[in-house]
């Protein structure tokens, strides 16, 4: 760990940042590319394949990732035994450590690195982390040019940035654009808070650096959002601080250790903010606390709204997992939470270590007796099947939701209402009884089980004519 950090510090002295000079009101990246492009590499990967019948596949990836297309030469009854793909990377230490994307090196049988001066090296995969999409390679050489590490936290939306990589195998290609947004969380990517740009990124750019105007690397180009597989104006980069943190762990331990809290989270809607008495929607609402988790062993409670983690503000629920994940297991993490009817609290949680997640369970069926309510709800008592599948012993099951306040609140068929304003719902009659005594002037806060997830919803329970 120490030697890797020393190498990074040495890189800062060996390659001083070089700002892009303006030309005609727009930045001129030419000197930046000349000086700092020497540390960008082309990566060629050979993967083994099982013998199969051949069919040419030129379609785009379904998930829109900036993966390399594999377009085999057409041939009747061909039986390919391997495939080749291209990616990019950048040198972070003079002795040959290289950062790239994990999907570039996935299932690699052989990795070849070509430098800017056309020298080629066989690379060793030090480690790979699929959750962050970061991999660390090592080539045997010394005195190599290195990139300069920047600070992704200082990036501003609208700021110019530059990517250098090998789109479609065209080495040392430079493309420019601006930062479109920060802190983007993508589906199934809970542990990376991406930088969104409009820099043209294509297959082969993955793993390459994203530079600011000072010639500092602020991100690792990783994905695009596309319906065709080609660039459509939206690309995403992993912040460099997260990438270097992952790289350091891969070098020292060969794997990545992440902090684990053990909660499910949701965003705070305007209705929930009003119900809690917050002046605006913000923070991460703790929808559920997993049994025997680090959160369960602390004073953190379901219903708390986390507004700050280790001194960093939490605006949305997606902000928290990435920060917790970058914390080492065993960290005594300080949370600032807003607790209903108690105001701001400080909670300290000793983080555990994140393990592989269990697959989600499907929601239960809805063949249950009904009880119509004035909120547009059809309710029934929970069944024995729900008790077993959802591991619950109380609640009111939502069979149907018609037009009205329940649908506006976000309730769905299959939900089980567990609590009203923090009070346990025993059955359908109990739900109506608690709702009748809900605080006037604010929506009632419902704690709801949806499949294996738990969330909070705000239901306007005020008496009025109509549904």
C-alpha positions, 0 to 999 in steps of 0.5 A: 500500500505504502509503495503504491502511494509513494509511486503516485506521489512520485508521479506528481513530481515527474509530470507537472500539470500542463494547462490547455491554453485557450485559442479563439475562446475555446481550450486548445488541448494539443500540448496537453495531449503531447505531454500527458498522452504518453502515459495512456496505453492500448490494451489488447485482450485474448479470451478463450471461448467454448467451441460453438456454432458460429453466428455473426453478432453485430448488435449493441450490448443490452446494458449500454456499457462501453464494451468492445464489439466482437465482430468475427469474420463471417464463415460457414460453420466456423468454430471460434476458440478465442476472441480478441477485444481492445481497451485503454488504460493509463500508467500510474507508477514508473515501474509499470502499474496500470489502471484500466476497467475490470470489464476490459480484462474480464476472463482474459487469457492473455493481456498485451499492453502497447505504449505510446512509443509502440513498445509492447509488453505482456501484462499481469492482472494484479487484481480486478474489482467488478463492483467498481469496474476497476482493474490493476495491471503490471508490466515489467519495465521502469522509468515509464511516463505517468499521469498526474492525479487530480481531484474529482471532487473539485470538478464543476458541471460545465467544465471542459474535460478530455478523454484519450484512448483507443476507440475501435483500436485507433490508438491515442485518439483524443475527444473533448466535451464538458462535465454534464453532471456529478454523482450519477448512480446507475442501475446495478452500480450502487458503489460508484458515483459516476461523473457524467460527461458528453465526451464522445466515448466508444468501444475501446475507450473503456479504461482510459483517462479523463483529463481536466484542463490542467492535465490531471486525470479526474476519472476513468472512462467506463460506460456509455448510455446508448440504445445502439452501442455507439456514442449518443451524447452521454458517457460516464467516468469513475472518479479518480479518487475511487479508482486509486483507492481500489487500485491501492487495495488490489495491489496490497491485498489482491482484493477490495474490502468495503464497508457494510452498513446493513440497511435498505435506503430510499429517497425522501419525497416531498410528501415524506419531507413534509411528514417529517417536518423537513424544509426540503427533500434531502438525505437517505431514508433508512427503510429497513435495518437488516437483522444482525447487521452493523446498523442493527447493533447501533442506534440507527433506526428504520425511519431515520433520514441520514443527512451526513456521513463522516462530515459529507452531506447526503443529498440523495439515497444513492450518495450513501452506499458509495461513501460507505463502500469506500470506508474500510471495515471496522471504521467507527463511522459518524452519521448525522440523522434526522429522526421524526419527532426528535430532530437531529441526532448523531449515530456512530456505527462500526462498519462490517465488511460487505459480502456478496448480495443475495438475490431478491425474492419475487413479490407474493401473489395477491389472492386474498380477501378484500376490504375497500377503503376511502383511500382507494385501497383494497386490503386483506389480512396477511396470509400464511404464505406471506408470513413464511416468504416475507418473514413477517408476523403482522401487517395489512396486505394491499390487494388492489389500488384504485385512483385516489390518495393511496395510488398517489402515495405510491402504494402497489398491489402486493405491498404489506403495510407494517406500520403507521407513524411508527406504530405496528399494524396488526391487521386491516382493522388495526390499519384503519384504527391507526390511520384515524388517529394519525397526526392532523396537518401532516401525511401519515408515514407508512412503513411498507414491505415490498417483496424483500425490500422495505420502504416508507411512503407518505399517505395524505389521511386528512378527512375530505370529500371524495376518495 
